[in-house]
Every structure is written in C-alpha cells, then in structure tokens.
Amino acid sequence: MTLRPVCLIANPSAGGGRTARLLPAVEAALRGHGVAFRVERTHSIEHARELARSTIAAGELAAAMGGDGLIGAIAGELRETDGALAVLPGGRGNDFARKLGLGSDPVAACDVLAQGRERRLDVADANGRAYLGIASSGLDSVCGDIANATRLPLGQFVYVYAVLRAVRSWRPAHWEVVIDGVPRSFDGYSVAVCNSGVFGGGMFLAPDAKLDDGMLEVVMIGDIPKRKYLSSLPKVFKGTHLREPGVELVQAREVAFHADRPFNVQADGDPIADLPATVRVQPGALRVMTP
C-alpha cells in the first residue's frame, strides 16, 4: 500500500462524462484499500496544474482521473520533483494507461495505486510543455482539431473519423527536421515525436517505444498516395505500418522541426505548441505508480 496520502484530481467531463460516472466507484475502491485521500474536481487545465503543485507541497500522491490531456498536464508539474503520479483512466483514449498496462478501468487501476511500484519514467518536452505520449504535427494537427471539435459519440474511434475527414483536403507539406543536430528534409504528411508511442485511442505509431530508455522515437510519413495512406491506417493499431514504404522511424534525444505552412503540435489529445517546435527527452524525470 502506498505510504503517501492521495489527492484524486478528477476531470468530471472527461470521456463524455465517463469520469463523473465512475468516480463514486473509484472512491469506494480507494476506501476498500484503506487509502487516505481527498477528491478535487478540476474546472480547467490550469486548475489541474495548480492542484498538482499542491500535492508536491503536501507530500501527496497525485492520482489523475481523466484523459491523457489531464495526465500530461499533471505530469508537467510533477516532473523533476519529489511528487509522484498514479493514473486512473477516465478519458476517451486512455493511451498512457494502455502503455502502462493498466487497461481502461479506473476502478481496477486503484489496485496499482495502492499496491504497485513507483518507477521513474521519461517525459518529453515540446517548447517548454511536457507530454507523455506523442507530439505530432501536419495532418495530425488537422485530425486533432477535428477530433476535439466533434460532438459525435465515437469513443476511441474519433481519431479514425478525423483522419477520414482530414485526408480529403490534405496537400503535402515540406518539412525541415533536425535530429540530434543532423538536418534533413522531406515532403509528406507528418512528423511525430514519440515518448510512449501510443495515441489516438490505441494507435501504436511507435510500437517499440520505451518509457524508460531516455530516447524518443521520431516517425516521419512521406508523400504517399492518399489511398495508400488510408489503406495502411488499420495497420497502426497493430504497429505493422512501419513496414510500409514512405514511413520512417529513427531514435533521437532532441528533435527540431517546422513546415512550409503553419501547424500546431498535438500531444496527449490537445494542441500544446505551434511550429517551429523543439522536443527534448527528460530521462527518468517522472515518478509513476506502475503494475
């Protein structure tokens, strides 16, 4: 059992109200484990960051119950401190929880909070903003904006819906990328800098990415025909897309990139920066409760 008291930071609107519906069961599970806890409901990302900072001062374990955006925001405050994070998946995609092996049930994840082990994991930083999953730009910027704007009840399939809409009007971008000091350029769809390697509700863009190796995985998708791009999309859920022509993966500790037109950078389900962007890995910067 964790020795720290817990601050349960919950976003009631996450997952279309999923967190709000499951919160009573999570509270009951924590009581069953004998965990001392308080519950704080967030009303904004900045509020969540304030709550995360308060847990450091109080010596509490920050338990994030919501989507990947909430988890990433809290991680940004806890990185390189004595604070620690527990993940209770309450969102739509729950990709970071998936990478940790937690599944999608926040009630079951209470077992890990109470009985798991604390590990040091890497954090990625894009223009000063922390993220845990994948920072991507280009077609992914358009997809992220569509996914965040839709009110359709699509669950984890919202990203597939967004891709189908975005590809229709897409034209290739020209990219300039500097990977650990080595410049290169290409025309194509996107640049993605991966920490966990998972996004979009279970899309394994970098399936072999590790959270504790001090490295980032950079995935660049070149100018392949739209029909070929769409036919390869289902392969991303199994991670077999990397065998396709036009898809390249390299490892790096620092990546700088920009395009020939404006794009935002999407990470953990939200836009976190604008191009040009520089992404760096922060090895072992975050303490996380894991199975």
Contacts in CASP RR format, 6 or more apart in sequence:
PFRMAT RR
TARGET T0000
AUTHOR 0000-0000-0000
METHOD contacts of the structure
MODEL  1
MTLRPVCLIANPSAGGGRTARLLPAVEAALRGHGVAFRVERTHSIEHARE
LARSTIAAGELAAAMGGDGLIGAIAGELRETDGALAVLPGGRGNDFARKL
GLGSDPVAACDVLAQGRERRLDVADANGRAYLGIASSGLDSVCGDIANAT
RLPLGQFVYVYAVLRAVRSWRPAHWEVVIDGVPRSFDGYSVAVCNSGVFG
GGMFLAPDAKLDDGMLEVVMIGDIPKRKYLSSLPKVFKGTHLREPGVELV
QAREVAFHADRPFNVQADGDPIADLPATVRVQPGALRVMTP
1 33 0 8 1.000
1 34 0 8 1.000
1 35 0 8 1.000
1 114 0 8 1.000
1 115 0 8 1.000
2 35 0 8 1.000
2 61 0 8 1.000
2 86 0 8 1.000
2 113 0 8 1.000
2 114 0 8 1.000
2 116 0 8 1.000
2 289 0 8 1.000
4 59 0 8 1.000
4 60 0 8 1.000
4 61 0 8 1.000
4 84 0 8 1.000
5 35 0 8 1.000
5 36 0 8 1.000
5 37 0 8 1.000
5 38 0 8 1.000
5 58 0 8 1.000
5 59 0 8 1.000
5 60 0 8 1.000
5 61 0 8 1.000
6 30 0 8 1.000
6 35 0 8 1.000
6 36 0 8 1.000
6 37 0 8 1.000
6 38 0 8 1.000
6 60 0 8 1.000
6 61 0 8 1.000
6 63 0 8 1.000
6 86 0 8 1.000
6 113 0 8 1.000
7 37 0 8 1.000
7 38 0 8 1.000
7 40 0 8 1.000
7 51 0 8 1.000
7 54 0 8 1.000
7 55 0 8 1.000
7 58 0 8 1.000
7 60 0 8 1.000
7 61 0 8 1.000
7 62 0 8 1.000
7 63 0 8 1.000
8 26 0 8 1.000
8 27 0 8 1.000
8 30 0 8 1.000
8 37 0 8 1.000
8 38 0 8 1.000
8 39 0 8 1.000
8 40 0 8 1.000
8 63 0 8 1.000
8 65 0 8 1.000
8 88 0 8 1.000
9 40 0 8 1.000
9 42 0 8 1.000
9 48 0 8 1.000
9 51 0 8 1.000
9 52 0 8 1.000
9 55 0 8 1.000
9 62 0 8 1.000
9 63 0 8 1.000
9 64 0 8 1.000
9 65 0 8 1.000
9 70 0 8 1.000
9 74 0 8 1.000
10 19 0 8 1.000
10 20 0 8 1.000
10 23 0 8 1.000
10 39 0 8 1.000
10 40 0 8 1.000
10 41 0 8 1.000
10 42 0 8 1.000
10 65 0 8 1.000
10 66 0 8 1.000
11 19 0 8 1.000
11 41 0 8 1.000
11 42 0 8 1.000
11 48 0 8 1.000
11 65 0 8 1.000
11 66 0 8 1.000
11 67 0 8 1.000
11 70 0 8 1.000
12 19 0 8 1.000
12 20 0 8 1.000
12 23 0 8 1.000
12 41 0 8 1.000
12 42 0 8 1.000
13 19 0 8 1.000
13 20 0 8 1.000
14 65 0 8 1.000
14 66 0 8 1.000
14 67 0 8 1.000
14 70 0 8 1.000
14 90 0 8 1.000
14 91 0 8 1.000
14 92 0 8 1.000
15 66 0 8 1.000
15 67 0 8 1.000
15 90 0 8 1.000
15 91 0 8 1.000
15 92 0 8 1.000
15 155 0 8 1.000
16 91 0 8 1.000
16 92 0 8 1.000
18 90 0 8 1.000
18 91 0 8 1.000
18 92 0 8 1.000
19 65 0 8 1.000
19 66 0 8 1.000
19 67 0 8 1.000
19 90 0 8 1.000
19 91 0 8 1.000
19 106 0 8 1.000
22 65 0 8 1.000
22 90 0 8 1.000
22 106 0 8 1.000
22 107 0 8 1.000
23 39 0 8 1.000
23 65 0 8 1.000
25 106 0 8 1.000
25 107 0 8 1.000
26 65 0 8 1.000
26 88 0 8 1.000
26 106 0 8 1.000
26 107 0 8 1.000
26 110 0 8 1.000
27 37 0 8 1.000
27 39 0 8 1.000
29 107 0 8 1.000
29 110 0 8 1.000
29 111 0 8 1.000
30 37 0 8 1.000
30 110 0 8 1.000
30 113 0 8 1.000
30 114 0 8 1.000
33 110 0 8 1.000
33 111 0 8 1.000
33 113 0 8 1.000
33 114 0 8 1.000
33 115 0 8 1.000
34 114 0 8 1.000
35 110 0 8 1.000
35 113 0 8 1.000
35 114 0 8 1.000
37 63 0 8 1.000
40 51 0 8 1.000
42 48 0 8 1.000
42 51 0 8 1.000
42 70 0 8 1.000
45 69 0 8 1.000
45 70 0 8 1.000
45 73 0 8 1.000
45 270 0 8 1.000
48 64 0 8 1.000
48 70 0 8 1.000
48 73 0 8 1.000
48 74 0 8 1.000
49 73 0 8 1.000
49 74 0 8 1.000
49 76 0 8 1.000
49 77 0 8 1.000
51 62 0 8 1.000
51 74 0 8 1.000
52 62 0 8 1.000
52 73 0 8 1.000
52 74 0 8 1.000
52 76 0 8 1.000
52 77 0 8 1.000
52 78 0 8 1.000
53 77 0 8 1.000
54 60 0 8 1.000
55 61 0 8 1.000
55 62 0 8 1.000
55 78 0 8 1.000
55 83 0 8 1.000
56 77 0 8 1.000
56 78 0 8 1.000
56 81 0 8 1.000
56 82 0 8 1.000
56 83 0 8 1.000
59 82 0 8 1.000
59 83 0 8 1.000
61 83 0 8 1.000
61 84 0 8 1.000
61 85 0 8 1.000
61 86 0 8 1.000
61 113 0 8 1.000
61 289 0 8 1.000
62 74 0 8 1.000
62 78 0 8 1.000
62 83 0 8 1.000
62 84 0 8 1.000
62 85 0 8 1.000
62 86 0 8 1.000
63 85 0 8 1.000
63 86 0 8 1.000
63 87 0 8 1.000
63 88 0 8 1.000
63 113 0 8 1.000
64 70 0 8 1.000
64 71 0 8 1.000
64 72 0 8 1.000
64 74 0 8 1.000
64 85 0 8 1.000
64 86 0 8 1.000
64 87 0 8 1.000
64 88 0 8 1.000
65 88 0 8 1.000
65 89 0 8 1.000
65 90 0 8 1.000
65 106 0 8 1.000
66 88 0 8 1.000
66 89 0 8 1.000
66 90 0 8 1.000
66 91 0 8 1.000
67 89 0 8 1.000
67 90 0 8 1.000
67 91 0 8 1.000
67 92 0 8 1.000
67 93 0 8 1.000
67 94 0 8 1.000
67 268 0 8 1.000
68 91 0 8 1.000
68 93 0 8 1.000
68 94 0 8 1.000
68 95 0 8 1.000
68 96 0 8 1.000
68 132 0 8 1.000
68 133 0 8 1.000
68 199 0 8 1.000
68 268 0 8 1.000
68 269 0 8 1.000
69 268 0 8 1.000
69 269 0 8 1.000
69 270 0 8 1.000
71 85 0 8 1.000
71 87 0 8 1.000
71 96 0 8 1.000
71 132 0 8 1.000
71 268 0 8 1.000
72 96 0 8 1.000
72 130 0 8 1.000
72 131 0 8 1.000
72 132 0 8 1.000
72 268 0 8 1.000
73 268 0 8 1.000
74 85 0 8 1.000
75 85 0 8 1.000
75 123 0 8 1.000
75 130 0 8 1.000
75 131 0 8 1.000
75 132 0 8 1.000
75 286 0 8 1.000
76 123 0 8 1.000
76 129 0 8 1.000
76 130 0 8 1.000
76 286 0 8 1.000
78 84 0 8 1.000
78 85 0 8 1.000
78 286 0 8 1.000
78 287 0 8 1.000
79 123 0 8 1.000
79 130 0 8 1.000
79 282 0 8 1.000
79 285 0 8 1.000
79 286 0 8 1.000
80 282 0 8 1.000
80 285 0 8 1.000
82 287 0 8 1.000
83 287 0 8 1.000
84 118 0 8 1.000
84 287 0 8 1.000
84 288 0 8 1.000
84 289 0 8 1.000
85 286 0 8 1.000
85 287 0 8 1.000
85 288 0 8 1.000
85 289 0 8 1.000
86 109 0 8 1.000
86 112 0 8 1.000
86 113 0 8 1.000
86 288 0 8 1.000
86 289 0 8 1.000
87 96 0 8 1.000
87 97 0 8 1.000
87 100 0 8 1.000
87 102 0 8 1.000
87 109 0 8 1.000
87 288 0 8 1.000
87 289 0 8 1.000
88 106 0 8 1.000
88 109 0 8 1.000
88 110 0 8 1.000
88 113 0 8 1.000
89 97 0 8 1.000
89 102 0 8 1.000
89 103 0 8 1.000
89 104 0 8 1.000
89 105 0 8 1.000
89 106 0 8 1.000
89 109 0 8 1.000
90 104 0 8 1.000
90 106 0 8 1.000
92 155 0 8 1.000
92 156 0 8 1.000
92 158 0 8 1.000
92 201 0 8 1.000
93 104 0 8 1.000
93 155 0 8 1.000
93 156 0 8 1.000
93 200 0 8 1.000
93 201 0 8 1.000
93 202 0 8 1.000
94 102 0 8 1.000
94 103 0 8 1.000
94 104 0 8 1.000
94 201 0 8 1.000
95 133 0 8 1.000
95 196 0 8 1.000
95 198 0 8 1.000
95 199 0 8 1.000
95 200 0 8 1.000
95 201 0 8 1.000
95 202 0 8 1.000
96 132 0 8 1.000
96 133 0 8 1.000
96 196 0 8 1.000
96 198 0 8 1.000
96 268 0 8 1.000
97 103 0 8 1.000
97 104 0 8 1.000
97 109 0 8 1.000
98 104 0 8 1.000
98 198 0 8 1.000
98 201 0 8 1.000
98 202 0 8 1.000
99 133 0 8 1.000
99 196 0 8 1.000
99 197 0 8 1.000
99 198 0 8 1.000
99 211 0 8 1.000
100 211 0 8 1.000
100 288 0 8 1.000
100 290 0 8 1.000
100 291 0 8 1.000
101 290 0 8 1.000
101 291 0 8 1.000
102 108 0 8 1.000
102 109 0 8 1.000
102 112 0 8 1.000
102 291 0 8 1.000
103 109 0 8 1.000
112 289 0 8 1.000
112 290 0 8 1.000
112 291 0 8 1.000
113 289 0 8 1.000
116 289 0 8 1.000
116 290 0 8 1.000
116 291 0 8 1.000
117 289 0 8 1.000
117 290 0 8 1.000
117 291 0 8 1.000
118 287 0 8 1.000
118 288 0 8 1.000
118 289 0 8 1.000
118 290 0 8 1.000
119 212 0 8 1.000
119 287 0 8 1.000
119 288 0 8 1.000
119 289 0 8 1.000
119 290 0 8 1.000
120 212 0 8 1.000
120 284 0 8 1.000
120 285 0 8 1.000
120 286 0 8 1.000
120 287 0 8 1.000
120 288 0 8 1.000
121 211 0 8 1.000
121 212 0 8 1.000
121 284 0 8 1.000
121 285 0 8 1.000
121 286 0 8 1.000
121 287 0 8 1.000
121 288 0 8 1.000
121 290 0 8 1.000
122 195 0 8 1.000
122 211 0 8 1.000
122 212 0 8 1.000
122 213 0 8 1.000
122 214 0 8 1.000
122 215 0 8 1.000
122 281 0 8 1.000
122 282 0 8 1.000
122 283 0 8 1.000
122 284 0 8 1.000
122 285 0 8 1.000
122 286 0 8 1.000
123 130 0 8 1.000
123 131 0 8 1.000
123 132 0 8 1.000
123 195 0 8 1.000
123 281 0 8 1.000
123 282 0 8 1.000
123 284 0 8 1.000
123 285 0 8 1.000
123 286 0 8 1.000
124 130 0 8 1.000
124 131 0 8 1.000
124 132 0 8 1.000
124 133 0 8 1.000
124 135 0 8 1.000
124 193 0 8 1.000
124 195 0 8 1.000
124 216 0 8 1.000
124 267 0 8 1.000
124 279 0 8 1.000
124 280 0 8 1.000
124 281 0 8 1.000
124 282 0 8 1.000
125 131 0 8 1.000
125 279 0 8 1.000
125 280 0 8 1.000
125 281 0 8 1.000
125 282 0 8 1.000
126 135 0 8 1.000
126 193 0 8 1.000
126 265 0 8 1.000
126 267 0 8 1.000
126 272 0 8 1.000
126 273 0 8 1.000
126 277 0 8 1.000
126 278 0 8 1.000
126 279 0 8 1.000
127 265 0 8 1.000
127 272 0 8 1.000
127 273 0 8 1.000
127 274 0 8 1.000
127 277 0 8 1.000
127 278 0 8 1.000
128 273 0 8 1.000
129 267 0 8 1.000
129 272 0 8 1.000
129 273 0 8 1.000
130 282 0 8 1.000
131 195 0 8 1.000
131 267 0 8 1.000
131 268 0 8 1.000
131 272 0 8 1.000
132 195 0 8 1.000
132 196 0 8 1.000
132 268 0 8 1.000
132 286 0 8 1.000
133 194 0 8 1.000
133 195 0 8 1.000
133 196 0 8 1.000
133 197 0 8 1.000
133 198 0 8 1.000
133 199 0 8 1.000
133 267 0 8 1.000
133 268 0 8 1.000
134 192 0 8 1.000
134 193 0 8 1.000
134 194 0 8 1.000
134 195 0 8 1.000
134 196 0 8 1.000
134 197 0 8 1.000
134 198 0 8 1.000
134 199 0 8 1.000
134 205 0 8 1.000
134 206 0 8 1.000
134 267 0 8 1.000
135 192 0 8 1.000
135 193 0 8 1.000
135 265 0 8 1.000
135 266 0 8 1.000
135 267 0 8 1.000
135 272 0 8 1.000
135 273 0 8 1.000
135 277 0 8 1.000
135 279 0 8 1.000
136 190 0 8 1.000
136 191 0 8 1.000
136 192 0 8 1.000
136 193 0 8 1.000
136 199 0 8 1.000
136 205 0 8 1.000
136 265 0 8 1.000
136 266 0 8 1.000
136 267 0 8 1.000
137 190 0 8 1.000
137 191 0 8 1.000
137 192 0 8 1.000
137 257 0 8 1.000
137 259 0 8 1.000
137 263 0 8 1.000
137 264 0 8 1.000
137 265 0 8 1.000
137 266 0 8 1.000
137 275 0 8 1.000
137 277 0 8 1.000
138 173 0 8 1.000
138 189 0 8 1.000
138 190 0 8 1.000
138 191 0 8 1.000
138 259 0 8 1.000
138 263 0 8 1.000
139 163 0 8 1.000
139 166 0 8 1.000
139 167 0 8 1.000
139 170 0 8 1.000
139 189 0 8 1.000
139 190 0 8 1.000
139 221 0 8 1.000
140 190 0 8 1.000
140 192 0 8 1.000
140 266 0 8 1.000
141 263 0 8 1.000
141 264 0 8 1.000
141 265 0 8 1.000
141 266 0 8 1.000
141 271 0 8 1.000
142 162 0 8 1.000
142 166 0 8 1.000
142 170 0 8 1.000
143 159 0 8 1.000
143 162 0 8 1.000
143 163 0 8 1.000
143 166 0 8 1.000
143 266 0 8 1.000
144 159 0 8 1.000
144 162 0 8 1.000
144 266 0 8 1.000
144 269 0 8 1.000
144 271 0 8 1.000
145 264 0 8 1.000
145 271 0 8 1.000
146 161 0 8 1.000
146 162 0 8 1.000
146 165 0 8 1.000
146 166 0 8 1.000
147 158 0 8 1.000
147 159 0 8 1.000
147 161 0 8 1.000
147 162 0 8 1.000
147 200 0 8 1.000
147 269 0 8 1.000
148 269 0 8 1.000
148 270 0 8 1.000
150 158 0 8 1.000
150 161 0 8 1.000
150 162 0 8 1.000
152 158 0 8 1.000
152 161 0 8 1.000
154 161 0 8 1.000
156 200 0 8 1.000
156 201 0 8 1.000
156 202 0 8 1.000
159 199 0 8 1.000
159 200 0 8 1.000
159 201 0 8 1.000
159 203 0 8 1.000
160 233 0 8 1.000
163 230 0 8 1.000
163 233 0 8 1.000
164 230 0 8 1.000
167 226 0 8 1.000
167 229 0 8 1.000
167 230 0 8 1.000
170 189 0 8 1.000
170 226 0 8 1.000
172 187 0 8 1.000
172 188 0 8 1.000
172 189 0 8 1.000
172 222 0 8 1.000
172 223 0 8 1.000
173 187 0 8 1.000
173 188 0 8 1.000
173 189 0 8 1.000
173 259 0 8 1.000
173 260 0 8 1.000
173 261 0 8 1.000
173 263 0 8 1.000
174 185 0 8 1.000
174 186 0 8 1.000
174 187 0 8 1.000
174 188 0 8 1.000
174 259 0 8 1.000
174 260 0 8 1.000
175 185 0 8 1.000
175 186 0 8 1.000
175 187 0 8 1.000
175 188 0 8 1.000
175 191 0 8 1.000
175 220 0 8 1.000
175 257 0 8 1.000
175 258 0 8 1.000
175 259 0 8 1.000
175 260 0 8 1.000
176 183 0 8 1.000
176 184 0 8 1.000
176 185 0 8 1.000
176 257 0 8 1.000
176 258 0 8 1.000
176 259 0 8 1.000
177 183 0 8 1.000
177 184 0 8 1.000
177 185 0 8 1.000
177 186 0 8 1.000
177 191 0 8 1.000
177 218 0 8 1.000
177 220 0 8 1.000
177 255 0 8 1.000
177 256 0 8 1.000
177 257 0 8 1.000
178 184 0 8 1.000
178 255 0 8 1.000
178 256 0 8 1.000
178 257 0 8 1.000
179 218 0 8 1.000
179 250 0 8 1.000
179 252 0 8 1.000
179 254 0 8 1.000
179 255 0 8 1.000
180 252 0 8 1.000
180 253 0 8 1.000
180 254 0 8 1.000
180 255 0 8 1.000
181 254 0 8 1.000
186 220 0 8 1.000
186 222 0 8 1.000
186 223 0 8 1.000
187 222 0 8 1.000
187 223 0 8 1.000
188 220 0 8 1.000
188 221 0 8 1.000
188 222 0 8 1.000
188 223 0 8 1.000
188 224 0 8 1.000
189 221 0 8 1.000
189 222 0 8 1.000
189 223 0 8 1.000
189 224 0 8 1.000
189 229 0 8 1.000
190 219 0 8 1.000
190 220 0 8 1.000
190 221 0 8 1.000
191 218 0 8 1.000
191 219 0 8 1.000
191 220 0 8 1.000
191 255 0 8 1.000
191 257 0 8 1.000
192 205 0 8 1.000
192 206 0 8 1.000
192 218 0 8 1.000
192 219 0 8 1.000
192 220 0 8 1.000
192 221 0 8 1.000
193 216 0 8 1.000
193 217 0 8 1.000
193 218 0 8 1.000
193 252 0 8 1.000
193 255 0 8 1.000
193 257 0 8 1.000
193 279 0 8 1.000
194 205 0 8 1.000
194 206 0 8 1.000
194 209 0 8 1.000
194 216 0 8 1.000
194 217 0 8 1.000
194 218 0 8 1.000
194 219 0 8 1.000
195 209 0 8 1.000
195 211 0 8 1.000
195 216 0 8 1.000
195 281 0 8 1.000
196 209 0 8 1.000
196 211 0 8 1.000
197 204 0 8 1.000
197 205 0 8 1.000
197 206 0 8 1.000
197 207 0 8 1.000
197 209 0 8 1.000
197 217 0 8 1.000
198 204 0 8 1.000
198 205 0 8 1.000
198 209 0 8 1.000
199 205 0 8 1.000
199 269 0 8 1.000
200 269 0 8 1.000
202 237 0 8 1.000
203 236 0 8 1.000
203 237 0 8 1.000
204 236 0 8 1.000
204 237 0 8 1.000
204 238 0 8 1.000
204 239 0 8 1.000
205 219 0 8 1.000
205 236 0 8 1.000
205 239 0 8 1.000
205 241 0 8 1.000
206 217 0 8 1.000
206 219 0 8 1.000
206 249 0 8 1.000
207 238 0 8 1.000
207 239 0 8 1.000
207 242 0 8 1.000
208 217 0 8 1.000
209 217 0 8 1.000
212 283 0 8 1.000
212 284 0 8 1.000
214 253 0 8 1.000
214 281 0 8 1.000
214 283 0 8 1.000
214 284 0 8 1.000
215 251 0 8 1.000
215 252 0 8 1.000
215 253 0 8 1.000
215 281 0 8 1.000
216 251 0 8 1.000
216 252 0 8 1.000
216 253 0 8 1.000
216 255 0 8 1.000
216 279 0 8 1.000
216 281 0 8 1.000
217 249 0 8 1.000
217 250 0 8 1.000
217 251 0 8 1.000
218 249 0 8 1.000
218 250 0 8 1.000
218 251 0 8 1.000
218 252 0 8 1.000
218 255 0 8 1.000
219 242 0 8 1.000
219 247 0 8 1.000
219 248 0 8 1.000
219 249 0 8 1.000
220 247 0 8 1.000
220 248 0 8 1.000
220 249 0 8 1.000
220 250 0 8 1.000
221 229 0 8 1.000
221 246 0 8 1.000
221 247 0 8 1.000
221 248 0 8 1.000
222 246 0 8 1.000
222 247 0 8 1.000
222 248 0 8 1.000
224 232 0 8 1.000
224 244 0 8 1.000
224 245 0 8 1.000
224 246 0 8 1.000
228 244 0 8 1.000
232 241 0 8 1.000
232 244 0 8 1.000
232 247 0 8 1.000
233 241 0 8 1.000
235 241 0 8 1.000
235 244 0 8 1.000
241 247 0 8 1.000
242 249 0 8 1.000
253 280 0 8 1.000
253 281 0 8 1.000
254 278 0 8 1.000
254 279 0 8 1.000
254 280 0 8 1.000
254 281 0 8 1.000
255 278 0 8 1.000
255 279 0 8 1.000
256 276 0 8 1.000
256 277 0 8 1.000
256 278 0 8 1.000
256 279 0 8 1.000
257 275 0 8 1.000
257 276 0 8 1.000
257 277 0 8 1.000
258 275 0 8 1.000
258 276 0 8 1.000
258 277 0 8 1.000
259 275 0 8 1.000
262 274 0 8 1.000
262 275 0 8 1.000
263 274 0 8 1.000
263 275 0 8 1.000
264 271 0 8 1.000
264 272 0 8 1.000
264 273 0 8 1.000
264 274 0 8 1.000
264 275 0 8 1.000
265 271 0 8 1.000
265 272 0 8 1.000
265 273 0 8 1.000
265 274 0 8 1.000
265 275 0 8 1.000
265 277 0 8 1.000
266 272 0 8 1.000
END
